[in-house]
Amino acid sequence: METWTSPLSPDQWTLILVSPSADLQADFPFVRRHRELTDVVSPHEGLQRAYEALRRARGEPLEPDFMHIVLAEDLGKLYDLWSPEERQQFEAILQEGPQAQMVVWASARYEDWPRLPSSWRAAFQKVLYGPYDPRSAAAQAQRTSKPEAQRRLAALAQLRPGQALVWNEAGEGTLLAANLVGLGEHAPGHGA
């Protein structure tokens, strides 16, 4: 497997969505548009390979109905960049359901958090808790568990460029590293 080792400046990236399906990617013009606006090498290929290696190690299929990697940096800039139609498309993606695996990019910043739409905030809150069935009692308990949210936010703050976190349905975190493909460790701040 190839590894990704190039440095990435925070001001060079906003957000990109990655799917194993090129056809699905082509359905969302904002993905193509974002790629046209940036000329830096993306770390997403390394993270995607690490994620696929993790799924193989767990004996999980590589292509579920939805397998998205969301790399989020400076959400306010992203929101300003997109047209209303592009914003609606991304909001729809965020709402796709508990089977969507979401990964938060290391350098996410939340200064503009209050002015983002409530649906975006709710979706990214879901990312912090990991995939879940929002109708279940366990999901309700997770959403109101402030200590858990604080631990996950602290874990995100400890990430270095080229790393991301994935949470499973049980709320267990796994660290992915683009420059150490396939690395799986306990998430920072998550204990043993």
Backbone as a chain_set.jsonl record, in Angstrom:
{"seq": "METWTSPLSPDQWTLILVSPSADLQADFPFVRRHRELTDVVSPHEGLQRAYEALRRARGEPLEPDFMHIVLAEDLGKLYDLWSPEERQQFEAILQEGPQAQMVVWASARYEDWPRLPSSWRAAFQKVLYGPYDPRSAAAQAQRTSKPEAQRRLAALAQLRPGQALVWNEAGEGTLLAANLVGLGEHAPGHGA", "coords": {"N": [[0.827, -1.19, 0.0], [0.403, 2.278, -0.667], [1.75, 5.124, 1.037], [0.926, 8.227, 2.688], [2.725, 11.134, 3.048], [3.161, 13.833, 2.791], [3.3, 17.241, 3.96], [0.509, 19.19, 5.139], [-1.024, 22.206, 4.929], [-3.11, 24.045, 7.153], [-4.534, 26.174, 5.983], [-4.86, 25.39, 3.416], [-6.854, 23.596, 3.07], [-10.301, 22.792, 3.142], [-12.815, 21.042, 3.085], [-13.371, 17.672, 2.086], [-15.216, 15.063, 0.586], [-15.111, 11.578, 0.521], [-15.625, 8.583, -1.214], [-15.751, 5.016, -1.737], [-16.929, 4.523, -4.119], [-16.732, 5.63, -7.313], [-18.771, 6.408, -8.97], [-20.734, 7.279, -7.187], [-19.403, 9.462, -6.135], [-19.31, 11.114, -8.359], [-21.883, 11.954, -8.473], [-22.166, 14.17, -6.921], [-21.727, 17.367, -7.416], [-20.367, 19.308, -5.928], [-18.175, 18.05, -4.858], [-16.482, 17.602, -7.029], [-16.102, 20.271, -7.701], [-14.767, 21.304, -5.49], [-12.361, 19.996, -5.708], [-11.414, 21.167, -8.012], [-10.761, 23.638, -7.075], [-8.566, 23.406, -5.488], [-5.082, 22.694, -5.327], [-3.487, 21.037, -3.899], [-1.978, 18.013, -2.62], [-4.054, 15.464, -1.525], [-4.593, 14.02, 1.717], [-6.428, 12.046, 1.848], [-6.374, 9.618, 0.5], [-4.492, 8.012, 1.781], [-5.709, 7.832, 4.309], [-8.079, 6.573, 3.59], [-7.131, 4.088, 2.709], [-6.052, 3.17, 5.1], [-8.381, 2.958, 6.569], [-9.744, 0.997, 5.107], [-7.987, -1.143, 5.53], [-8.356, -1.479, 8.247], [-11.049, -2.322, 8.294], [-10.795, -4.74, 6.914], [-9.209, -6.152, 8.737], [-11.02, -6.459, 10.76], [-12.753, -8.134, 9.588], [-14.842, -7.068, 8.146], [-17.072, -5.975, 5.506], [-15.813, -4.226, 2.618], [-17.249, -2.459, 1.102], [-19.855, -1.194, 2.155], [-23.312, -0.01, 2.151], [-23.016, 2.723, 2.534], [-19.992, 4.32, 2.758], [-18.268, 6.679, 3.902], [-15.704, 9.082, 4.078], [-15.153, 11.849, 5.904], [-13.468, 14.763, 5.823], [-12.854, 17.386, 7.767], [-12.268, 20.75, 7.922], [-12.251, 24.002, 9.031], [-15.162, 24.735, 8.866], [-16.822, 26.915, 8.533], [-15.685, 28.421, 6.434], [-16.012, 26.609, 4.376], [-18.819, 26.455, 4.253], [-19.427, 29.038, 3.417], [-18.27, 28.979, 0.918], [-19.773, 27.228, -0.667], [-22.638, 26.894, -2.851], [-26.237, 27.406, -2.32], [-27.476, 25.04, -3.257], [-25.39, 23.178, -3.174], [-24.89, 23.167, -0.455], [-27.251, 22.009, 0.447], [-27.001, 19.462, -0.665], [-24.781, 18.434, 0.733], [-25.788, 18.477, 3.308], [-27.783, 16.558, 3.046], [-26.196, 14.297, 2.687], [-24.987, 14.134, 5.192], [-27.141, 13.33, 6.647], [-27.575, 10.708, 6.023], [-27.667, 8.384, 7.547], [-27.255, 5.87, 10.189], [-25.553, 3.954, 9.161], [-23.587, 5.206, 7.806], [-20.217, 5.656, 7.786], [-18.317, 7.902, 9.475], [-15.529, 10.037, 9.447], [-13.506, 12.237, 11.216], [-11.431, 14.832, 10.265], [-8.116, 15.666, 11.31], [-7.546, 18.425, 11.934], [-9.845, 19.893, 12.485], [-11.724, 22.84, 12.981], [-13.653, 24.872, 15.147], [-14.54, 27.477, 15.361], [-16.502, 28.802, 13.912], [-18.724, 27.426, 14.54], [-21.275, 28.148, 15.907], [-22.705, 29.569, 13.942], [-23.291, 27.827, 11.923], [-25.746, 25.824, 10.139], [-28.356, 24.266, 12.062], [-28.845, 21.617, 11.399], [-26.438, 20.764, 10.289], [-24.789, 21.023, 12.52], [-25.955, 19.143, 14.206], [-25.456, 16.812, 12.76], [-22.651, 16.673, 12.787], [-22.286, 16.478, 15.503], [-23.216, 13.924, 15.793], [-21.168, 12.574, 14.527], [-19.171, 12.83, 16.43], [-20.05, 11.08, 18.361], [-20.077, 8.686, 17.068], [-21.291, 6.087, 14.777], [-24.751, 5.35, 15.064], [-28.068, 4.153, 15.877], [-30.436, 6.503, 15.715], [-32.923, 6.255, 16.827], [-32.826, 4.525, 18.918], [-32.745, 3.633, 22.44], [-30.21, 3.565, 23.51], [-28.845, 5.313, 21.839], [-30.096, 7.718, 22.472], [-29.211, 7.991, 25.082], [-26.472, 8.213, 24.651], [-26.339, 10.642, 23.279], [-26.91, 12.45, 25.242], [-24.832, 12.284, 26.933], [-22.649, 14.059, 28.333], [-20.003, 13.888, 29.491], [-18.826, 11.903, 27.85], [-18.891, 13.159, 25.364], [-17.131, 15.256, 25.875], [-14.762, 13.826, 26.266], [-14.342, 12.829, 23.718], [-14.091, 15.139, 22.192], [-11.759, 16.09, 23.34], [-10.049, 14.072, 22.492], [-10.066, 14.522, 19.733], [-8.778, 16.975, 19.709], [-6.198, 16.25, 20.269], [-5.201, 15.067, 18.036], [-2.844, 14.72, 15.349], [-1.697, 16.256, 12.245], [-2.651, 14.326, 9.423], [-3.862, 12.283, 10.754], [-6.832, 10.588, 11.888], [-9.974, 9.876, 13.499], [-12.073, 7.06, 14.1], [-15.194, 5.994, 15.207], [-16.872, 3.141, 16.49], [-20.054, 1.312, 16.642], [-20.234, 0.719, 19.309], [-19.054, 2.799, 20.515], [-16.312, 2.806, 20.66], [-13.106, 4.052, 20.021], [-10.915, 4.278, 17.187], [-7.704, 4.952, 16.029], [-6.625, 6.317, 13.005], [-3.975, 6.664, 10.667], [-2.643, 8.55, 8.083], [-0.048, 8.456, 7.171], [0.943, 6.165, 8.2], [-0.126, 3.592, 7.179], [-2.935, 1.638, 7.928], [-2.599, 1.629, 10.623], [-3.809, 0.915, 13.81], [-4.987, 1.981, 16.824], [-5.805, 2.555, 20.301], [-8.015, 5.242, 20.669], [-6.858, 8.607, 21.208], [-7.118, 9.844, 24.499], [-9.105, 8.121, 25.157], [-8.675, 6.02, 26.775], [-7.664, 2.673, 27.811]], "CA": [[0.0, 0.0, 0.0], [1.113, 3.549, -0.647], [1.541, 5.936, 2.231], [0.886, 9.667, 2.443], [3.63, 11.753, 4.008], [3.351, 15.258, 2.524], [2.654, 18.127, 4.932], [-0.719, 19.83, 4.674], [-1.249, 23.439, 5.67], [-4.535, 24.23, 7.479], [-5.221, 27.118, 5.106], [-4.982, 24.815, 2.085], [-7.931, 22.621, 3.018], [-11.571, 22.994, 3.826], [-13.432, 19.739, 3.316], [-13.613, 16.815, 0.933], [-15.916, 13.827, 0.888], [-14.52, 10.486, -0.239], [-16.386, 7.343, -1.211], [-15.111, 4.016, -2.594], [-17.642, 4.459, -5.386], [-16.516, 6.809, -8.161], [-20.074, 6.823, -9.48], [-21.385, 8.06, -6.145], [-18.696, 10.73, -6.051], [-19.677, 11.941, -9.506], [-23.242, 12.451, -8.274], [-22.159, 15.37, -6.097], [-20.845, 18.31, -8.116], [-19.52, 20.103, -5.043], [-16.915, 17.328, -4.664], [-15.643, 17.947, -8.175], [-15.792, 21.692, -7.646], [-13.749, 21.536, -4.477], [-11.09, 19.52, -6.245], [-10.949, 22.142, -8.982], [-10.321, 24.837, -6.373], [-7.365, 23.149, -4.697], [-4.041, 21.994, -6.072], [-2.631, 20.309, -2.969], [-2.184, 16.566, -2.575], [-4.944, 15.14, -0.415], [-4.235, 12.862, 2.54], [-7.56, 11.139, 2.017], [-6.09, 8.282, -0.023], [-3.856, 7.264, 2.858], [-6.702, 7.543, 5.342], [-9.023, 5.587, 3.073], [-6.47, 2.779, 2.735], [-5.979, 2.756, 6.499], [-9.733, 2.564, 6.961], [-10.024, -0.289, 4.471], [-7.197, -2.155, 6.23], [-9.034, -1.705, 9.52], [-12.246, -3.13, 8.041], [-10.343, -6.094, 6.592], [-8.761, -6.79, 9.974], [-12.222, -6.777, 11.539], [-13.582, -9.043, 8.818], [-16.02, -6.333, 7.694], [-17.041, -5.719, 4.065], [-15.18, -2.962, 2.259], [-18.172, -1.56, 0.426], [-21.228, -1.172, 2.643], [-24.14, 0.924, 1.397], [-22.378, 4.035, 2.617], [-18.729, 4.38, 3.486], [-17.763, 8.01, 3.594], [-14.709, 9.704, 4.934], [-15.349, 13.293, 5.89], [-12.327, 15.493, 6.352], [-13.454, 18.687, 8.045], [-11.426, 21.832, 8.401], [-12.809, 25.326, 8.811], [-16.489, 24.516, 8.304], [-17.403, 28.192, 8.136], [-15.187, 28.755, 5.1], [-16.67, 25.69, 3.455], [-20.222, 26.852, 4.12], [-19.461, 30.256, 2.607], [-17.82, 28.663, -0.43], [-20.757, 26.474, -1.434], [-23.934, 27.455, -3.22], [-27.327, 26.794, -1.551], [-27.712, 23.668, -3.704], [-24.304, 22.348, -2.663], [-25.115, 23.024, 0.985], [-28.328, 21.03, 0.628], [-26.477, 18.135, -0.977], [-23.949, 17.958, 1.824], [-26.672, 18.22, 4.445], [-28.426, 15.267, 2.792], [-25.2, 13.257, 2.94], [-24.81, 14.014, 6.635], [-28.329, 12.714, 7.234], [-27.822, 9.429, 5.361], [-28.063, 7.352, 8.487], [-26.239, 5.31, 11.081], [-24.609, 3.082, 8.471], [-22.539, 6.029, 7.209], [-19.03, 5.759, 8.634], [-17.797, 9.25, 9.369], [-14.211, 10.25, 10.029], [-13.241, 13.658, 11.362], [-10.042, 15.169, 9.982], [-7.413, 16.065, 12.52], [-7.432, 19.844, 12.259], [-11.152, 20.555, 12.464], [-11.82, 24.018, 13.838], [-15.067, 25.079, 15.442], [-14.828, 28.872, 15.673], [-17.739, 29.216, 13.249], [-19.755, 26.443, 14.888], [-22.614, 28.667, 16.207], [-23.444, 30.108, 12.799], [-23.641, 26.77, 10.977], [-27.13, 25.359, 10.295], [-28.531, 23.297, 13.154], [-28.759, 20.256, 10.854], [-25.013, 20.454, 10.181], [-24.255, 20.836, 13.872], [-26.462, 17.864, 14.705], [-24.769, 15.73, 12.055], [-21.285, 16.557, 13.273], [-22.372, 15.938, 16.858], [-23.335, 12.475, 15.624], [-19.83, 12.083, 14.218], [-18.417, 12.745, 17.679], [-20.51, 9.919, 19.125], [-19.959, 7.481, 16.272], [-22.534, 5.633, 14.153], [-25.739, 4.789, 15.975], [-29.46, 4.258, 15.458], [-30.924, 7.624, 16.516], [-34.2, 5.932, 17.478], [-32.635, 3.596, 20.026], [-32.542, 4.205, 23.769], [-28.773, 3.74, 23.698], [-28.445, 6.531, 21.139], [-30.568, 8.849, 23.273], [-28.32, 8.115, 26.235], [-25.185, 8.705, 24.156], [-26.43, 12.045, 22.893], [-26.984, 13.292, 26.436], [-23.694, 11.951, 27.786], [-21.672, 15.136, 28.156], [-18.615, 13.453, 29.715], [-18.332, 11.19, 26.669], [-18.642, 14.165, 24.33], [-15.918, 15.98, 26.24], [-13.617, 12.948, 26.013], [-14.105, 12.726, 22.278], [-13.562, 16.418, 21.743], [-10.364, 16.125, 23.781], [-9.304, 13.169, 21.612], [-9.889, 15.217, 18.463], [-7.806, 18.054, 19.89], [-4.856, 15.676, 20.368], [-4.774, 14.497, 16.765], [-1.84, 15.411, 14.556], [-2.011, 16.191, 10.818], [-2.517, 12.998, 8.844], [-4.559, 11.311, 11.583], [-8.273, 10.736, 12.02], [-10.57, 8.928, 14.435], [-13.314, 6.394, 13.73], [-15.868, 5.342, 16.328], [-17.817, 2.105, 16.09], [-21.362, 1.406, 17.27], [-20.074, 0.604, 20.759], [-18.408, 3.996, 21.015], [-14.873, 2.595, 20.806], [-12.386, 4.819, 19.019], [-9.722, 3.737, 16.544], [-6.901, 5.982, 15.391], [-6.091, 6.046, 11.675], [-2.908, 7.585, 10.291], [-2.42, 8.499, 6.643], [1.343, 8.152, 6.85], [1.224, 4.835, 8.743], [-1.358, 2.988, 6.7], [-3.393, 0.46, 8.645], [-2.359, 1.75, 12.056], [-4.987, 0.925, 14.66], [-4.645, 2.12, 18.226], [-6.871, 3.171, 21.063], [-8.091, 6.664, 20.383], [-6.318, 9.452, 22.264], [-8.078, 10.287, 25.485], [-10.205, 7.163, 25.275], [-8.324, 4.963, 27.72], [-7.254, 1.391, 27.24]], "C": [[0.872, 1.255, 0.0], [0.84, 4.274, 0.67], [1.548, 7.406, 1.841], [1.733, 10.347, 3.493], [3.8, 13.256, 3.803], [2.671, 16.109, 3.588], [1.443, 18.814, 4.317], [-0.98, 21.044, 5.543], [-2.739, 23.614, 5.951], [-5.25, 25.169, 6.524], [-5.366, 26.592, 3.68], [-6.211, 23.917, 1.955], [-9.193, 23.125, 3.68], [-12.18, 21.629, 4.079], [-13.522, 18.97, 2.012], [-14.318, 15.557, 1.4], [-15.386, 12.746, -0.03], [-15.408, 9.259, -0.114], [-15.636, 6.328, -2.052], [-15.763, 3.929, -3.966], [-17.425, 5.738, -6.18], [-17.839, 7.323, -8.706], [-20.799, 7.69, -8.459], [-20.731, 9.43, -6.042], [-19.13, 11.667, -7.17], [-21.068, 12.534, -9.355], [-23.265, 13.784, -7.548], [-21.197, 16.389, -6.69], [-19.953, 19.109, -7.184], [-18.198, 19.397, -4.765], [-15.964, 17.66, -5.807], [-15.195, 19.401, -8.09], [-14.686, 21.96, -6.625], [-12.385, 21.092, -4.984], [-10.527, 20.506, -7.268], [-10.339, 23.363, -8.298], [-9.036, 24.63, -5.584], [-6.347, 22.377, -5.522], [-3.08, 21.266, -5.141], [-2.941, 18.819, -3.043], [-3.009, 16.231, -1.341], [-4.415, 13.969, 0.402], [-5.312, 11.8, 2.543], [-7.268, 9.742, 1.498], [-5.429, 7.421, 1.044], [-4.831, 6.894, 3.949], [-7.69, 6.49, 4.863], [-8.403, 4.19, 3.086], [-6.348, 2.261, 4.172], [-7.332, 2.258, 6.981], [-10.094, 1.206, 6.36], [-9.248, -1.409, 5.154], [-7.828, -2.493, 7.575], [-10.254, -2.597, 9.326], [-11.861, -4.575, 7.694], [-9.943, -6.835, 7.864], [-9.941, -7.201, 10.844], [-13.13, -7.768, 10.818], [-14.852, -8.395, 8.31], [-15.926, -6.083, 6.192], [-16.454, -4.345, 3.773], [-16.156, -1.979, 1.639], [-19.584, -1.731, 0.969], [-22.031, -0.154, 1.84], [-23.539, 2.323, 1.392], [-21.066, 3.89, 3.37], [-18.074, 5.691, 3.094], [-16.662, 8.384, 4.566], [-14.914, 11.206, 4.808], [-14.144, 13.942, 6.561], [-12.766, 16.94, 6.537], [-12.426, 19.659, 8.587], [-12.095, 23.141, 8.047], [-14.173, 25.235, 8.132], [-17.137, 25.817, 7.851], [-16.976, 28.604, 6.742], [-15.867, 27.884, 4.048], [-18.103, 26.118, 3.19], [-20.34, 28.094, 3.235], [-19.132, 29.961, 1.149], [-18.937, 28.061, -1.276], [-22.002, 27.28, -1.756], [-25.016, 26.826, -2.347], [-27.582, 25.336, -1.948], [-26.636, 22.729, -3.164], [-24.45, 22.138, -1.158], [-26.19, 21.981, 1.256], [-27.834, 19.619, 0.356], [-25.652, 17.589, 0.179], [-24.792, 17.647, 3.051], [-27.364, 16.871, 4.277], [-27.461, 14.117, 3.063], [-25.034, 13.033, 4.436], [-25.965, 13.269, 7.288], [-28.55, 11.29, 6.743], [-28.094, 8.285, 6.313], [-26.916, 6.745, 9.256], [-25.236, 4.414, 10.377], [-23.488, 3.886, 7.811], [-21.379, 6.158, 8.185], [-18.413, 7.129, 8.421], [-16.447, 9.342, 10.074], [-13.967, 11.752, 10.085], [-11.753, 13.921, 11.166], [-9.421, 15.856, 11.183], [-7.592, 17.53, 12.891], [-8.759, 20.591, 12.228], [-11.165, 21.725, 13.441], [-13.298, 24.376, 13.99], [-15.393, 26.528, 15.787], [-16.175, 29.315, 15.095], [-18.917, 28.308, 13.576], [-21.134, 27.065, 15.107], [-23.391, 29.135, 14.984], [-23.763, 29.059, 11.738], [-25.091, 26.348, 11.184], [-27.229, 24.29, 11.375], [-28.418, 21.867, 12.644], [-27.301, 19.837, 10.687], [-24.442, 20.182, 11.557], [-24.694, 19.492, 14.432], [-25.723, 16.702, 14.059], [-23.344, 15.57, 12.561], [-21.244, 16.141, 14.737], [-22.474, 14.419, 16.786], [-21.978, 11.861, 15.314], [-19.027, 11.896, 15.5], [-18.803, 11.513, 18.477], [-20.339, 8.619, 18.357], [-21.301, 7.067, 15.688], [-23.492, 5.053, 15.19], [-27.117, 4.885, 15.335], [-30.088, 5.357, 16.301], [-32.235, 7.333, 17.231], [-34.028, 5.078, 18.723], [-32.437, 4.329, 21.346], [-31.06, 4.462, 24.022], [-28.287, 5.02, 23.024], [-28.88, 7.767, 21.912], [-29.637, 9.081, 24.455], [-26.963, 8.672, 25.808], [-25.236, 10.199, 23.876], [-26.444, 12.966, 24.102], [-25.812, 13.046, 27.384], [-22.589, 12.984, 27.589], [-20.239, 14.705, 28.467], [-18.025, 12.732, 28.507], [-18.012, 12.18, 25.551], [-17.353, 14.92, 24.621], [-14.678, 15.128, 25.985], [-13.297, 12.889, 24.52], [-13.575, 14.028, 21.699], [-12.091, 16.551, 22.132], [-9.503, 15.232, 22.895], [-9.051, 13.833, 20.264], [-8.804, 16.28, 18.572], [-6.376, 17.529, 19.921], [-4.338, 15.126, 19.039], [-3.73, 15.371, 16.087], [-2.237, 15.344, 13.079], [-1.734, 14.806, 10.248], [-3.165, 11.916, 9.668], [-6.054, 11.602, 11.579], [-8.762, 9.689, 13.007], [-11.838, 8.343, 13.842], [-13.898, 5.787, 14.992], [-16.833, 4.291, 15.804], [-19.118, 2.253, 16.868], [-21.28, 1.345, 18.789], [-19.395, 1.831, 21.36], [-16.916, 3.855, 21.221], [-14.145, 3.305, 19.669], [-11.18, 4.088, 18.474], [-9.009, 4.875, 15.834], [-6.43, 5.502, 14.027], [-5.019, 7.078, 11.365], [-2.618, 7.438, 8.812], [-0.993, 8.108, 6.308], [1.82, 6.85, 7.484], [0.007, 3.978, 8.431], [-1.683, 1.718, 7.471], [-3.185, 0.534, 10.133], [-3.676, 1.763, 12.807], [-4.559, 0.959, 16.101], [-5.884, 2.58, 18.968], [-6.846, 4.662, 20.79], [-7.493, 7.471, 21.516], [-7.414, 9.875, 23.223], [-9.202, 9.322, 25.728], [-9.891, 6.045, 26.24], [-7.958, 3.689, 27.015], [-8.451, 0.54, 26.936]], "O": [[1.947, 1.277, 0.599], [-0.182, 4.051, 1.32], [2.097, 7.788, 0.808], [1.505, 10.172, 4.69], [4.519, 13.896, 4.571], [1.595, 15.757, 4.071], [1.375, 18.993, 3.101], [-1.139, 20.923, 6.758], [-3.558, 23.355, 5.069], [-6.442, 24.997, 6.271], [-5.935, 27.272, 2.826], [-6.57, 23.519, 0.847], [-9.129, 23.823, 4.692], [-12.072, 21.107, 5.189], [-13.727, 19.56, 0.951], [-14.043, 15.047, 2.487], [-15.227, 12.97, -1.23], [-15.885, 8.938, 0.974], [-14.945, 6.714, -2.994], [-15.203, 3.323, -4.879], [-17.878, 6.808, -5.775], [-18.015, 8.528, -8.885], [-21.402, 8.705, -8.809], [-21.415, 10.441, -5.882], [-19.298, 12.868, -6.956], [-21.404, 13.508, -10.029], [-24.289, 14.467, -7.557], [-19.987, 16.289, -6.491], [-18.882, 19.551, -7.598], [-17.2, 20.054, -4.469], [-14.791, 17.962, -5.585], [-14.041, 19.72, -8.376], [-13.778, 22.753, -6.878], [-11.375, 21.743, -4.718], [-9.312, 20.664, -7.381], [-9.495, 24.046, -8.879], [-8.475, 25.593, -5.061], [-6.708, 21.51, -6.318], [-1.974, 20.913, -5.549], [-4.023, 18.416, -3.472], [-2.689, 16.67, -0.236], [-3.85, 13.028, -0.156], [-5.143, 10.754, 3.171], [-7.844, 8.772, 1.991], [-5.761, 6.245, 1.197], [-4.797, 5.778, 4.466], [-8.094, 5.616, 5.63], [-9.073, 3.217, 3.434], [-6.517, 1.069, 4.429], [-7.422, 1.267, 7.705], [-10.683, 0.363, 7.036], [-9.778, -2.505, 5.34], [-7.834, -3.651, 7.993], [-10.473, -3.526, 10.103], [-12.522, -5.519, 8.128], [-10.295, -8.0, 8.049], [-9.862, -8.185, 11.58], [-14.15, -8.193, 11.36], [-15.841, -9.085, 8.065], [-14.824, -5.989, 5.653], [-16.579, -3.419, 4.574], [-15.904, -0.775, 1.653], [-20.425, -2.348, 0.316], [-21.489, 0.496, 0.946], [-23.554, 3.016, 0.374], [-21.041, 3.391, 4.495], [-17.404, 5.781, 2.065], [-16.708, 8.028, 5.744], [-14.849, 11.757, 3.709], [-13.854, 13.685, 7.73], [-13.021, 17.641, 5.557], [-11.79, 19.397, 9.608], [-12.464, 23.365, 6.894], [-14.323, 25.609, 6.969], [-17.912, 25.826, 6.895], [-17.791, 29.08, 5.951], [-16.245, 28.357, 2.976], [-18.552, 26.141, 2.044], [-21.245, 28.189, 2.405], [-19.653, 30.616, 0.247], [-19.038, 28.35, -2.468], [-22.37, 28.213, -1.041], [-24.759, 25.814, -1.695], [-27.868, 24.497, -1.094], [-26.937, 21.612, -2.744], [-24.165, 21.054, -0.648], [-26.065, 21.171, 2.174], [-28.203, 18.683, 1.065], [-25.799, 16.429, 0.564], [-24.539, 16.667, 3.752], [-27.517, 16.124, 5.243], [-27.856, 13.084, 3.604], [-24.951, 11.895, 4.898], [-25.804, 12.653, 8.342], [-29.602, 10.709, 7.011], [-28.706, 7.295, 5.912], [-25.751, 7.059, 9.013], [-24.172, 4.134, 10.928], [-22.531, 3.299, 7.306], [-21.536, 6.701, 9.278], [-18.029, 7.474, 7.303], [-16.257, 8.792, 11.158], [-14.199, 12.457, 9.104], [-10.916, 13.305, 11.824], [-10.095, 16.53, 11.961], [-7.772, 17.841, 14.068], [-8.789, 21.794, 11.97], [-10.685, 21.62, 14.569], [-14.089, 24.198, 13.064], [-16.406, 26.794, 16.434], [-16.896, 30.102, 15.709], [-19.979, 28.409, 12.961], [-22.105, 26.56, 14.543], [-24.621, 29.101, 14.991], [-24.435, 29.365, 10.753], [-25.62, 26.494, 12.286], [-26.301, 23.507, 11.575], [-27.948, 20.991, 13.369], [-26.962, 18.676, 10.92], [-23.696, 19.221, 11.745], [-23.904, 18.784, 15.057], [-25.399, 15.72, 14.727], [-22.876, 14.446, 12.744], [-20.275, 15.52, 15.174], [-21.895, 13.71, 17.609], [-21.666, 10.764, 15.776], [-18.291, 10.919, 15.64], [-17.973, 10.956, 19.196], [-20.448, 7.544, 18.947], [-22.336, 7.625, 16.053], [-23.065, 4.337, 16.096], [-27.306, 5.615, 14.362], [-30.263, 5.166, 17.505], [-32.625, 8.07, 18.136], [-34.969, 4.917, 19.501], [-32.02, 5.486, 21.374], [-30.692, 5.446, 24.664], [-27.432, 5.727, 23.558], [-28.138, 8.745, 22.003], [-29.314, 10.22, 24.79], [-26.375, 9.497, 26.507], [-24.3, 10.934, 24.193], [-26.042, 14.126, 24.009], [-25.805, 13.546, 28.509], [-21.696, 12.793, 26.764], [-19.324, 15.125, 27.758], [-16.855, 12.927, 28.177], [-16.99, 12.057, 24.875], [-16.57, 15.19, 23.71], [-13.654, 15.644, 25.538], [-12.134, 12.899, 24.118], [-12.712, 14.021, 20.821], [-11.279, 17.059, 21.359], [-8.365, 15.579, 22.577], [-7.956, 13.725, 19.711], [-8.01, 16.467, 17.65], [-5.438, 18.273, 19.634], [-3.167, 14.76, 18.932], [-3.73, 16.594, 16.229], [-3.022, 14.479, 12.691], [-0.712, 14.191, 10.552], [-3.044, 10.737, 9.334], [-6.481, 12.723, 11.302], [-8.051, 8.732, 13.314], [-12.592, 9.038, 13.162], [-13.188, 5.141, 15.762], [-17.525, 4.508, 14.809], [-19.28, 3.188, 17.653], [-22.158, 1.861, 19.481], [-19.185, 1.898, 22.571], [-16.304, 4.691, 21.886], [-14.518, 3.176, 18.503], [-10.499, 3.364, 19.201], [-9.631, 5.665, 15.124], [-5.895, 4.4, 13.906], [-5.14, 8.238, 11.758], [-2.374, 6.331, 8.331], [-0.748, 7.493, 5.27], [2.98, 6.472, 7.322], [-0.794, 3.675, 9.316], [-0.836, 0.842, 7.648], [-3.552, -0.395, 10.852], [-4.57, 2.542, 12.476], [-3.845, 0.068, 16.562], [-6.887, 2.95, 18.358], [-5.779, 5.268, 20.692], [-7.602, 7.072, 22.675], [-8.516, 10.224, 22.8], [-10.16, 9.649, 26.428], [-10.747, 5.2, 26.504], [-7.94, 3.619, 25.786], [-8.304, -0.58, 26.448]]}, "num_chains": 1, "name": "protein.A"}
